[in-house]
Amino acid sequence: LSILPVRLCRFFHPRCPIWLHFHEYSSPEEVKRGGVYARYCWAQVSKVLNDVSLYTHTNAWRLNQFQKDFDCHTPCVEKGRFIPNTPPQSWIDRAAIKREEVKREEKPVRLVYHGAVHPGSTYIVQLYHILRSDPGKYTLDIYSRDDIVEGHNEDVHWHDSIPFDDLADVLPTYDLGLILYKGHIPNYVHNVPNKFWEYRAAGLSVMVPNGMNFTLVPPSHRTNTVMFDFQIGTPHGFEELIETTLRSNCHHSSVRPMEFHLSNIFEALGFDTDSDG
């Protein structure tokens, strides 16, 4: 939806380098259902796509599918990159310090989820059912600005959302981070969300739904990431997976920060990354 000011900038400053970053992916079917204004904005994207210096998506699948949707030819394809939304180095350093301070405890296993959570688009209700089957085995803290989803037991605690910088002090106090998207649209299937990188930078193991495109997870992080079928999975299966990944998570692989991924982006835009400032 921010494409309109981009077009305005292009009108007044025709030679200004433009970098478009698409944090989400919207399929052609979703665009058609998105209303008149959304369709108008997407039409503007196609008009500027060949003129921008660079456009990026958060992973390779989204980038490739976007290029197919817009029927990109060679000059357009060459301007595309993918760049994961990892935390910056300062966040990673802060989380590592906090992780060293945390005292490990065997029980209960401390689970965490942060972000949007709705019964229709996440497996929160199914997760409630698993946690109720074994009271005291886990604690789950949810940080969200959304309304509380009813049906949980005393092991689940809801909190207001917290600023991104403060997550570096909060997430390292847990054992395992959850990703609960149902994958009802391509955006949530072909997705390695921000929270995945934040969990990993905080030293946590991660559980993802089995509908997520696991091939997009870098091999260096798959050993500490497990897939679970929230639809038909049993509490026993849930417990086994968590125990397995916690045993293997002696020390997480380093997460390359956003600054690392930005280096080739700046180069593509024509900036001198070796000069001071």
C-alpha positions as CSV (number, residue, x, y, z in Angstrom):
1,L,0.0,0.0,0.0
2,S,3.0,2.3,0.3
3,I,3.6,2.2,-3.5
4,L,1.7,5.5,-4.0
5,P,4.3,7.7,-2.3
6,V,7.0,5.8,-4.2
7,R,5.3,6.8,-7.5
8,L,5.1,10.4,-6.2
9,C,8.8,10.4,-5.4
10,R,9.5,8.9,-8.8
11,F,7.6,11.8,-10.4
12,F,9.5,14.6,-8.6
13,H,12.9,12.7,-8.6
14,P,13.1,10.5,-11.7
15,R,16.7,9.5,-11.0
16,C,16.2,8.6,-7.4
17,P,17.2,4.9,-6.7
18,I,14.2,3.0,-5.5
19,W,14.3,-0.2,-3.4
20,L,11.1,-2.1,-2.8
21,H,11.0,-4.6,0.0
22,F,8.0,-7.0,0.3
23,H,7.7,-8.2,3.8
24,E,4.7,-10.4,2.9
25,Y,3.6,-12.3,-0.2
26,S,0.1,-11.8,-1.7
27,S,-1.1,-14.3,-4.4
28,P,-3.0,-13.0,-7.5
29,E,-6.1,-14.6,-6.0
30,E,-5.7,-12.6,-2.8
31,V,-5.1,-9.4,-4.7
32,K,-8.4,-9.9,-6.6
33,R,-10.2,-10.4,-3.3
34,G,-8.5,-7.4,-1.7
35,G,-10.8,-4.6,-2.8
36,V,-10.6,-1.8,-5.3
37,Y,-7.9,0.2,-3.5
38,A,-5.6,-2.8,-3.0
39,R,-5.9,-3.8,-6.6
40,Y,-5.1,-0.3,-7.7
41,C,-2.0,-0.3,-5.6
42,W,-0.8,-3.6,-7.0
43,A,-1.3,-2.2,-10.5
44,Q,1.1,0.6,-9.5
45,V,3.7,-1.9,-8.5
46,S,3.7,-3.4,-11.9
47,K,4.2,0.0,-13.4
48,V,7.3,0.8,-11.4
49,L,8.8,-2.6,-11.1
50,N,11.0,-2.3,-14.2
51,D,12.2,1.1,-13.2
52,V,13.3,0.4,-9.6
53,S,17.0,-0.3,-8.8
54,L,16.1,-3.3,-6.6
55,Y,13.2,-5.2,-5.1
56,T,13.5,-7.9,-2.3
57,H,11.5,-10.6,-0.6
58,T,12.1,-12.4,2.6
59,N,12.9,-15.8,1.0
60,A,13.7,-17.4,-2.3
61,W,10.3,-19.0,-2.8
62,R,8.5,-15.7,-2.4
63,L,10.9,-13.9,-4.7
64,N,10.5,-16.6,-7.5
65,Q,6.7,-16.7,-7.2
66,F,6.5,-12.9,-7.3
67,Q,8.5,-12.9,-10.5
68,K,6.2,-15.4,-12.0
69,D,3.1,-13.5,-10.9
70,F,4.4,-10.3,-12.6
71,D,5.8,-12.1,-15.6
72,C,9.2,-10.7,-15.0
73,H,11.7,-11.0,-17.9
74,T,15.5,-11.0,-17.6
75,P,16.2,-7.3,-16.7
76,C,13.5,-7.4,-14.1
77,V,14.6,-10.8,-12.7
78,E,18.2,-9.5,-12.3
79,K,17.0,-6.8,-9.9
80,G,15.4,-9.2,-7.5
81,R,17.0,-10.4,-4.2
82,F,15.8,-12.1,-1.1
83,I,16.8,-11.0,2.4
84,P,15.5,-12.6,5.6
85,N,14.3,-10.3,8.3
86,T,16.9,-11.2,10.9
87,P,17.5,-9.1,14.0
88,P,20.3,-6.5,13.9
89,Q,23.7,-7.3,15.5
90,S,22.9,-5.1,18.6
91,W,19.8,-7.2,19.3
92,I,21.7,-10.5,18.8
93,D,24.5,-9.4,21.2
94,R,22.0,-8.2,23.8
95,A,20.1,-11.6,23.6
96,A,23.3,-13.5,24.0
97,I,24.2,-11.7,27.2
98,K,20.8,-12.4,28.6
99,R,21.0,-16.0,27.6
100,E,24.2,-16.5,29.6
101,E,22.5,-15.0,32.7
102,V,19.5,-17.4,32.6
103,K,19.6,-20.3,35.0
104,R,18.3,-23.5,33.3
105,E,15.7,-25.6,34.9
106,E,14.5,-29.1,33.7
107,K,10.8,-28.6,34.5
108,P,8.4,-27.1,33.6
109,V,9.5,-26.6,30.0
110,R,9.1,-22.9,29.2
111,L,7.3,-22.2,25.9
112,V,6.8,-18.8,24.4
113,Y,4.9,-17.2,21.5
114,H,4.8,-13.6,20.5
115,G,2.8,-11.9,17.8
116,A,-0.7,-12.1,16.3
117,V,-2.8,-15.0,17.5
118,H,-6.3,-15.8,16.2
119,P,-8.2,-19.1,16.4
120,G,-9.0,-19.0,12.7
121,S,-5.4,-18.5,11.5
122,T,-3.3,-20.1,14.2
123,Y,-3.3,-23.4,16.1
124,I,-3.8,-21.8,19.5
125,V,-6.9,-23.8,20.4
126,Q,-5.2,-27.1,19.4
127,L,-2.2,-26.1,21.6
128,Y,-4.5,-25.4,24.5
129,H,-5.8,-29.0,24.2
130,I,-2.3,-30.4,24.3
131,L,-1.3,-28.4,27.4
132,R,-4.5,-29.2,29.3
133,S,-3.7,-32.9,28.9
134,D,-0.6,-32.7,31.1
135,P,-0.9,-29.9,33.6
136,G,2.3,-28.6,35.0
137,K,4.5,-30.1,32.3
138,Y,4.8,-26.8,30.4
139,T,4.3,-23.1,30.9
140,L,3.3,-21.0,28.0
141,D,3.7,-17.2,27.8
142,I,1.9,-15.4,25.0
143,Y,2.9,-11.8,24.2
144,S,0.3,-10.3,21.9
145,R,-1.9,-7.2,21.3
146,D,-4.8,-9.4,20.3
147,D,-7.7,-10.3,22.5
148,I,-7.2,-13.3,24.8
149,V,-8.3,-16.6,23.3
150,E,-10.4,-18.4,25.9
151,G,-10.1,-22.1,26.8
152,H,-6.6,-22.3,28.4
153,N,-5.6,-23.6,31.7
154,E,-3.4,-22.2,34.5
155,D,-0.2,-23.0,32.7
156,V,-0.9,-20.4,30.0
157,H,-0.2,-16.7,30.7
158,W,-1.1,-13.8,28.4
159,H,0.9,-10.6,28.3
160,D,0.7,-7.4,26.4
161,S,3.0,-7.1,23.4
162,I,6.4,-5.7,24.2
163,P,8.7,-3.5,22.1
164,F,11.1,-5.3,19.7
165,D,14.2,-4.2,21.5
166,D,12.9,-5.6,24.8
167,L,12.3,-9.0,23.2
168,A,16.1,-9.5,23.4
169,D,15.8,-9.5,27.2
170,V,12.6,-11.6,27.4
171,L,13.0,-14.4,24.8
172,P,16.2,-15.8,26.1
173,T,14.5,-16.8,29.4
174,Y,12.5,-19.5,27.6
175,D,13.3,-23.0,26.3
176,L,11.3,-23.2,23.0
177,G,9.6,-20.7,20.7
178,L,6.4,-21.6,18.9
179,I,5.2,-20.7,15.4
180,L,1.5,-21.4,15.1
181,Y,0.4,-20.3,11.6
182,K,-2.2,-22.6,10.0
183,G,-0.9,-22.0,6.5
184,H,-4.3,-21.0,5.2
185,I,-2.7,-18.7,2.5
186,P,0.6,-19.1,0.6
187,N,2.1,-16.3,2.7
188,Y,2.0,-18.5,5.8
189,V,3.1,-21.7,4.1
190,H,6.2,-20.3,2.4
191,N,7.3,-18.4,5.4
192,V,10.3,-18.2,7.8
193,P,8.8,-15.4,10.0
194,N,10.7,-12.8,11.9
195,K,9.9,-14.6,15.1
196,F,11.8,-17.7,13.9
197,W,15.1,-15.6,13.7
198,E,14.4,-13.9,17.0
199,Y,13.8,-17.3,18.7
200,R,17.0,-18.6,17.3
201,A,19.1,-15.5,18.1
202,A,17.8,-15.8,21.6
203,G,19.1,-19.4,21.8
204,L,15.8,-21.2,21.7
205,S,14.7,-24.3,20.0
206,V,11.7,-23.8,17.7
207,M,8.6,-25.7,16.9
208,V,6.9,-25.0,13.5
209,P,3.6,-26.4,12.1
210,N,4.0,-29.2,9.6
211,G,2.4,-27.2,6.9
212,M,5.2,-24.7,6.7
213,N,7.7,-25.0,3.9
214,F,10.6,-26.4,5.9
215,T,13.0,-26.3,3.0
216,L,13.2,-22.5,3.5
217,V,14.8,-23.0,7.0
218,P,18.6,-22.9,6.6
219,P,20.2,-26.3,7.2
220,S,22.3,-24.9,10.1
221,H,19.1,-24.2,12.0
222,R,17.1,-27.4,11.2
223,T,18.7,-29.4,14.0
224,N,17.1,-27.2,16.6
225,T,13.8,-26.9,14.8
226,V,11.0,-29.5,14.9
227,M,7.8,-29.8,12.9
228,F,4.5,-30.8,14.6
229,D,1.1,-31.6,13.2
230,F,-1.2,-29.6,15.4
231,Q,-4.3,-31.0,13.7
232,I,-3.7,-34.7,14.5
233,G,-0.6,-34.7,16.7
234,T,-0.9,-36.2,20.2
235,P,0.3,-34.8,23.5
236,H,2.8,-37.7,23.7
237,G,4.2,-36.8,20.2
238,F,4.4,-33.2,21.3
239,E,6.4,-34.1,24.4
240,E,8.8,-36.4,22.5
241,L,9.6,-33.8,19.9
242,I,10.3,-31.1,22.5
243,E,12.5,-33.4,24.5
244,T,14.5,-34.4,21.4
245,T,15.1,-30.8,20.3
246,L,16.0,-29.6,23.7
247,R,18.6,-32.3,24.1
248,S,20.2,-31.3,20.8
249,N,20.1,-27.6,21.5
250,C,23.4,-27.4,23.4
251,H,24.3,-24.2,21.6
252,H,22.5,-22.6,18.7
253,S,24.2,-21.7,15.4
254,S,25.0,-18.1,15.0
255,V,22.3,-16.0,13.3
256,R,23.5,-13.8,10.5
257,P,22.2,-10.3,11.4
258,M,20.3,-8.0,9.1
259,E,23.5,-5.9,8.6
260,F,25.2,-8.9,6.9
261,H,22.3,-9.4,4.5
262,L,22.2,-5.7,3.7
263,S,25.8,-5.6,2.4
264,N,25.0,-7.0,-1.1
265,I,21.8,-4.9,-1.1
266,F,23.7,-1.7,-0.7
267,E,26.1,-2.9,-3.4
268,A,23.2,-3.5,-5.8
269,L,21.9,0.0,-5.1
270,G,25.3,1.5,-6.0
271,F,26.4,2.5,-2.5
272,D,30.1,2.3,-1.5
273,T,30.0,-0.1,1.5
274,D,33.8,0.3,2.2
275,S,33.8,4.0,2.8
276,D,33.3,5.5,6.3
277,G,29.7,6.2,7.3
